[in-house]
Amino acid sequence: MSFTKVCALDDIWEGEMETFTVNGQDILLVCAEGGEVKAFQGMCPHQDIPLVEGKFDGKTVLCRAHLWQFDACSGKGINPSNCKLAEYPVKIIDNHVYLETEGIVPEFADS
């Protein structure tokens, strides 16, 4: 695997989310409650709305368009529950966030 340096760990604090373009893909970084950094596809699988335009409470990512909700630790859909966000492997090295994008394809919902 080839990890790409995305940002400093201090660029995303607990309870925050931010979008980065990594290897041509829009990636949503979240720092979930407890401080774990996770990386998901940056667009809602419903209608390609940027998730960073929504809300994040440290546990749940909420899309602004149709209020779809996703678990910030797993990317699994909460409402509706039959969808999910593609997740990207994350490494923290020397206080920087690195991601692997190879072989990860964004998810799209049927509904």
C-alpha positions, 0 to 999 in steps of 0.5 A: 500500500502507498499512503499519501500525506494529507494534513497535519494532525492539528488541522483536524480536531476532535468533533471536526470534519474537513474535505481533502482531494487525495489522488483525485478523490474527494475525501472527508476526514473526521475526527470522531468523539474520542479523537480517532481520525477516520476517512470516508468518501467526500460525497453523499452516496445518495446524490453526490452532495459534498458531506462537508456541507452538512453537520458533524457532532463527533458521532454522526455525519449528516448530509445537508440535502436529504438529512442522510446520516452516517456513523462517523466510526464505521461509515455505516448508514444510520438513516437510511440503514441500507447504505454506507460510505467507502472508508479509506485506511488512515495512518498517523505518522509523526503527527501527520495524517496519511491515507491510502486510496488505491482500490477504494471506490466510492459507494452509491445508493440505490434509493 
